[in-house]
Amino acid sequence: MPISVDLGAHKIPDSLTPQRQRLSQRVHPWHGSGRAMPSDTLPPPTRRSQAETGPRRRRKSDPSLGAWSLRGPVRQENQDRVRVAWVGDTALIVMADGVGGQPLGGEAAEVVTNHAFRRLRRELPTAVGVEGVRTLLLSTVWSAAGSLSAEAQARGIRPSADGLRTTLILAVALADTYVVAWLGDGGACVLRGKAKTEQLLEPHKSPDAPTLLEASLGPETDGTPNWAIKPRQPGDTFLVSTDGVADRFDAAVAAKLHTAIARSKGHAKWALQDFLADLTRQKNAVGRFTFTDNVTAALVLTDGTPATAAPGAEKRGSIGAAQTVVVKTRHRDRTAARVGSSH
């Protein structure tokens, strides 16, 4: 049976060793400070000819891709992690949310985010077509899970009691297609025009108990990843977010995002700075904050006038029973998929 993690529980602060504190501060000095997380921390590409580099590499300053993260008004630390980059003309988003109610969630999110980001930057240029990208994303979810399991084993962290658990979302915006793979919760949606929001990500939560997370990565990974493919259109706004945003994303929140994009004149990171800051200030009728979790989002903006009909068809799925293998553990039987296999 998968572990059901109570997302309503208060998040326990990470207990970092001094060595890991120094590493975290060096790589992500804003974690736990309540400061906003910049997305464009990668060095600019060197100038080389197209023959040397292959497809044209977008500049670091390309404003149509960006990410931002805030601790929020209630949490004591930020356990979300996000990294974005251009890989040629492909937008890459890697996002994780350390599971609350257990220790070391932020560390878990950092381990899987760094692993997935490095691997996808390296291997995306060799992925062939949409199917190749989908297979690579699913494979990367499992290799990230393996890296987290190895971290837990090296530190003597027990699978059932010591935390080190996280969600993971991998999203790619190709020239004409979005491809997403995920394990856990959060959101990935396409906003088309002012009134239409199309969801790609179906969170691994029980409909009868929406605060219980039914899949996550950890010392042992519970659940299997899902994937979705959707055609990309002119004028699209592609939003990927952790559950702190996604669980309360409705028409009113979408309107705030459209307003922020208009104010920023199409600059994704600036729009998210405005948008997420607005969410963290929002209160309900009795004066309590509406968005109480960490809030993290990444945005891809597509130029052009929104089309009236989507070209092609949306596809989605999960790891099928025929492609799974039962892994025996000391604690329980656990279902896990072979790397790269799916419907």
C-alpha positions as CSV (number, residue, x, y, z in Angstrom):
1,M,0.0,0.0,0.0
2,P,1.3,3.4,-0.8
3,I,1.9,5.8,2.1
4,S,-0.8,8.5,2.3
5,V,0.8,11.7,3.4
6,D,-1.4,14.2,5.2
7,L,-0.8,17.5,3.4
8,G,-2.9,19.3,6.0
9,A,-0.2,18.8,8.6
10,H,2.2,21.6,9.4
11,K,5.5,21.4,7.5
12,I,8.4,20.4,9.7
13,P,11.6,22.5,9.1
14,D,14.5,20.8,7.5
15,S,17.2,19.7,9.9
16,L,20.3,20.3,7.8
17,T,23.8,19.2,8.8
18,P,26.3,22.2,8.9
19,Q,27.8,20.8,5.7
20,R,24.5,20.7,3.9
21,Q,23.5,24.1,5.2
22,R,26.6,25.6,3.6
23,L,25.9,23.7,0.3
24,S,22.2,24.9,0.3
25,Q,23.3,28.5,1.1
26,R,25.8,28.4,-1.7
27,V,23.5,26.9,-4.4
28,H,20.2,28.5,-3.2
29,P,20.9,31.3,-0.7
30,W,17.2,32.3,-0.7
31,H,15.9,29.0,0.7
32,G,14.2,29.4,4.0
33,S,14.7,33.1,4.0
34,G,11.3,34.2,2.6
35,R,13.1,35.9,-0.3
36,A,12.0,35.3,-3.8
37,M,13.8,32.7,-5.8
38,P,15.3,33.9,-9.1
39,S,14.9,31.6,-12.1
40,D,17.7,32.8,-14.4
41,T,20.7,31.7,-12.5
42,L,22.4,29.9,-15.3
43,P,25.4,31.3,-17.1
44,P,24.8,32.7,-20.6
45,P,25.7,30.4,-23.5
46,T,29.0,31.0,-25.2
47,R,29.1,32.3,-28.7
48,R,29.6,29.5,-31.2
49,S,28.4,28.8,-34.7
50,Q,25.2,27.0,-35.4
51,A,27.2,24.2,-36.9
52,E,28.8,23.7,-33.5
53,T,25.7,24.1,-31.4
54,G,23.0,22.6,-33.5
55,P,19.6,24.3,-33.1
56,R,19.6,27.9,-32.2
57,R,20.1,28.5,-28.4
58,R,17.9,31.1,-26.9
59,R,19.6,33.8,-24.8
60,K,19.4,33.6,-21.1
61,S,17.5,36.9,-21.1
62,D,14.6,35.6,-23.3
63,P,11.6,36.9,-21.3
64,S,9.1,34.3,-22.5
65,L,10.3,31.7,-19.9
66,G,10.6,32.4,-16.2
67,A,10.0,31.1,-12.7
68,W,9.6,32.5,-9.2
69,S,9.0,31.2,-5.7
70,L,7.9,32.7,-2.4
71,R,7.8,31.3,1.1
72,G,4.3,32.7,1.6
73,P,2.8,34.5,4.6
74,V,2.5,31.4,7.0
75,R,5.2,28.9,6.4
76,Q,8.5,29.2,8.2
77,E,10.6,28.0,5.3
78,N,10.3,27.4,1.5
79,Q,10.4,23.7,0.7
80,D,9.7,24.3,-3.0
81,R,12.4,24.1,-5.7
82,V,12.2,25.2,-9.3
83,R,14.7,25.4,-12.2
84,V,14.1,26.5,-15.7
85,A,16.2,26.9,-18.9
86,W,16.2,27.0,-22.6
87,V,17.6,23.9,-24.3
88,G,17.9,25.1,-27.8
89,D,14.4,26.4,-28.6
90,T,12.8,24.1,-26.0
91,A,11.7,25.4,-22.7
92,L,12.5,23.2,-19.7
93,I,10.8,23.3,-16.3
94,V,11.8,21.2,-13.3
95,M,9.8,21.7,-10.1
96,A,9.5,19.9,-6.8
97,D,7.6,20.4,-3.5
98,G,9.0,18.8,-0.4
99,V,6.3,16.9,1.5
100,G,5.1,18.7,4.6
101,G,4.4,17.1,7.9
102,Q,7.7,15.2,7.7
103,P,11.3,16.3,8.0
104,L,13.8,17.0,5.2
105,G,11.2,17.9,2.6
106,G,13.2,20.8,1.2
107,E,16.4,18.6,1.0
108,A,14.4,16.0,-0.9
109,A,13.1,18.6,-3.4
110,E,16.6,19.9,-4.0
111,V,18.1,16.4,-4.6
112,V,15.5,15.5,-7.3
113,T,15.4,18.9,-8.9
114,N,19.1,19.1,-9.4
115,H,19.3,15.5,-10.7
116,A,16.5,16.0,-13.2
117,F,17.6,19.4,-14.4
118,R,21.2,18.2,-15.1
119,R,20.0,15.1,-16.9
120,L,17.4,16.8,-19.0
121,R,19.7,19.6,-20.1
122,R,22.2,17.0,-21.2
123,E,19.8,14.6,-22.9
124,L,16.9,16.7,-24.3
125,P,18.9,17.6,-27.4
126,T,19.2,13.9,-28.4
127,A,15.5,13.0,-27.7
128,V,13.7,12.2,-31.0
129,G,10.2,13.7,-31.4
130,V,7.4,14.0,-28.9
131,E,7.5,10.3,-28.0
132,G,11.2,10.5,-27.3
133,V,10.7,13.5,-25.0
134,R,7.9,11.7,-23.2
135,T,10.0,8.6,-22.6
136,L,12.9,10.7,-21.4
137,L,10.7,12.6,-18.9
138,L,9.3,9.3,-17.5
139,S,12.8,7.8,-17.3
140,T,14.1,10.9,-15.5
141,V,11.3,10.7,-12.9
142,W,12.6,7.2,-12.0
143,S,16.3,8.2,-12.1
144,A,15.5,11.1,-9.8
145,A,13.7,8.7,-7.5
146,G,16.8,6.5,-7.6
147,S,19.1,9.4,-6.7
148,L,16.9,10.3,-3.7
149,S,16.8,6.7,-2.5
150,A,20.6,6.5,-2.7
151,E,20.8,9.7,-0.7
152,A,18.5,8.2,2.0
153,Q,20.5,5.0,2.1
154,A,23.8,6.9,2.5
155,R,22.4,8.8,5.4
156,G,20.6,5.9,7.1
157,I,17.2,7.4,6.6
158,R,14.4,4.9,7.1
159,P,11.7,4.7,4.4
160,S,8.6,4.9,6.7
161,A,9.6,7.3,9.5
162,D,12.3,9.8,8.6
163,G,10.8,11.9,5.8
164,L,13.0,13.0,2.9
165,R,9.9,13.0,0.6
166,T,8.9,15.2,-2.3
167,T,6.8,15.6,-5.4
168,L,8.3,16.1,-8.9
169,I,7.0,17.8,-12.1
170,L,8.9,17.8,-15.4
171,A,7.6,19.9,-18.2
172,V,8.8,20.7,-21.7
173,A,7.4,23.2,-24.2
174,L,8.5,22.1,-27.7
175,A,7.8,24.4,-30.7
176,D,4.3,22.8,-31.2
177,T,3.7,20.6,-28.2
178,Y,3.7,20.5,-24.4
179,V,4.9,17.3,-22.6
180,V,4.5,16.8,-18.9
181,A,5.4,14.0,-16.5
182,W,4.8,14.1,-12.8
183,L,4.6,12.1,-9.5
184,G,2.6,13.7,-6.8
185,D,0.6,16.9,-6.9
186,G,0.8,20.5,-8.3
187,G,-0.5,21.9,-11.5
188,A,0.2,22.3,-15.2
189,C,-2.3,24.1,-17.3
190,V,-2.6,26.1,-20.5
191,L,-4.5,29.4,-20.5
192,R,-6.1,30.2,-23.9
193,G,-7.7,33.6,-24.1
194,K,-9.2,35.3,-21.1
195,A,-11.7,32.6,-20.1
196,K,-10.3,29.2,-21.0
197,T,-8.0,27.1,-18.8
198,E,-7.1,23.6,-19.8
199,Q,-5.5,21.3,-17.2
200,L,-2.8,18.8,-18.1
201,L,-1.8,17.6,-14.6
202,E,-4.1,15.3,-12.6
203,P,-2.7,15.3,-9.0
204,H,-2.1,12.0,-7.2
205,K,-4.7,12.8,-4.5
206,S,-7.8,10.9,-3.4
207,P,-11.0,12.7,-4.5
208,D,-12.5,11.8,-1.1
209,A,-9.5,13.1,0.8
210,P,-7.8,16.0,-1.1
211,T,-5.3,16.7,1.7
212,L,-3.8,13.2,1.3
213,L,-1.0,12.7,-1.2
214,E,-1.0,9.2,-2.6
215,A,2.3,9.3,-4.6
216,S,5.7,10.9,-3.8
217,L,9.4,10.3,-4.1
218,G,11.4,9.3,-1.1
219,P,13.6,6.6,0.4
220,E,11.1,4.4,-1.3
221,T,9.0,5.9,-4.0
222,D,5.3,5.4,-3.7
223,G,3.1,5.4,-6.8
224,T,3.9,5.7,-10.5
225,P,4.2,8.8,-12.7
226,N,1.6,10.1,-15.1
227,W,2.1,12.0,-18.3
228,A,0.2,14.4,-20.6
229,I,0.8,15.7,-24.1
230,K,-1.0,18.7,-25.5
231,P,-0.6,20.8,-28.8
232,R,0.8,24.2,-28.4
233,Q,-0.9,27.2,-30.0
234,P,-0.1,30.9,-30.7
235,G,-1.1,33.1,-27.7
236,D,-0.8,30.3,-25.2
237,T,0.1,30.9,-21.5
238,F,1.6,27.7,-20.1
239,L,1.7,27.6,-16.2
240,V,3.4,25.0,-14.0
241,S,3.0,25.4,-10.3
242,T,3.2,23.6,-6.9
243,D,0.0,22.8,-5.0
244,G,0.3,26.1,-3.1
245,V,-0.9,27.8,-6.3
246,A,-2.6,24.9,-8.2
247,D,-5.0,23.9,-5.4
248,R,-6.7,27.3,-5.4
249,F,-6.3,28.2,-9.1
250,D,-9.7,29.3,-10.3
251,A,-11.1,32.0,-12.7
252,A,-10.3,34.8,-10.3
253,V,-6.7,33.7,-9.9
254,A,-6.3,33.2,-13.7
255,A,-7.5,36.8,-14.1
256,K,-4.8,38.0,-11.7
257,L,-2.2,36.1,-13.8
258,H,-3.5,37.7,-17.1
259,T,-3.3,41.2,-15.4
260,A,0.3,40.5,-14.2
261,I,1.4,39.4,-17.7
262,A,-0.1,42.5,-19.2
263,R,1.6,44.8,-16.7
264,S,5.0,43.0,-17.4
265,K,4.5,43.5,-21.1
266,G,5.1,39.8,-21.7
267,H,8.1,39.2,-19.4
268,A,7.4,35.9,-17.7
269,K,9.6,36.3,-14.6
270,W,8.4,39.8,-13.9
271,A,4.8,38.7,-14.3
272,L,5.3,35.9,-11.8
273,Q,6.9,38.2,-9.3
274,D,3.8,40.4,-9.4
275,F,1.3,37.5,-9.5
276,L,2.7,35.5,-6.6
277,A,3.2,38.6,-4.4
278,D,-0.4,39.4,-5.0
279,L,-1.5,35.9,-4.0
280,T,0.5,36.0,-0.7
281,R,-1.3,39.2,0.3
282,Q,-4.8,37.9,-0.4
283,K,-7.1,37.4,2.6
284,N,-10.6,36.0,3.0
285,A,-13.6,37.7,4.6
286,V,-12.4,37.0,8.2
287,G,-8.9,38.4,7.6
288,R,-7.1,35.1,7.2
289,F,-4.6,34.5,4.4
290,T,-6.0,32.5,1.5
291,F,-2.7,31.2,0.1
292,T,-1.0,29.7,3.2
293,D,1.6,27.3,1.6
294,N,4.8,28.1,-0.3
295,V,3.8,29.5,-3.8
296,T,6.0,28.6,-6.8
297,A,5.3,28.8,-10.5
298,A,7.0,28.7,-13.9
299,L,5.6,30.4,-17.0
300,V,6.1,29.9,-20.8
301,L,4.5,32.6,-23.0
302,T,3.8,32.1,-26.7
303,D,3.5,35.0,-29.1
304,G,0.6,35.4,-31.4
305,T,-3.2,35.6,-31.4
306,P,-5.0,32.6,-29.7
307,A,-6.3,30.1,-32.2
308,T,-10.0,29.2,-32.2
309,A,-9.4,25.4,-32.3
310,A,-6.6,23.2,-31.1
311,P,-4.6,21.4,-33.8
312,G,-4.2,17.7,-33.1
313,A,-5.4,15.8,-30.0
314,E,-4.5,15.8,-26.4
315,K,-3.0,12.6,-25.0
316,R,-2.5,11.5,-21.4
317,G,-1.8,8.3,-19.5
318,S,0.0,6.6,-16.7
319,I,2.3,3.6,-16.3
320,G,0.2,0.6,-17.2
321,A,-0.2,-2.6,-15.2
322,A,1.4,-4.6,-18.0
323,Q,4.6,-2.5,-17.7
324,T,5.0,-2.7,-13.9
325,V,7.0,-5.0,-11.6
326,V,6.4,-5.6,-7.9
327,V,9.5,-4.8,-5.9
328,K,9.8,-6.6,-2.6
329,T,10.9,-4.6,0.4
330,R,11.3,-5.3,4.1
331,H,8.3,-3.1,4.9
332,R,5.7,-3.9,2.3
333,D,5.2,-4.8,-1.4
334,R,5.6,-1.7,-3.6
335,T,4.7,-1.3,-7.3
336,A,7.3,0.4,-9.4
337,A,7.6,0.8,-13.1
338,R,10.5,-0.1,-15.3
339,V,12.4,2.9,-16.4
340,G,11.0,4.4,-19.6
341,S,8.0,2.1,-19.9
342,S,4.4,3.4,-20.2
343,H,1.3,3.2,-22.3
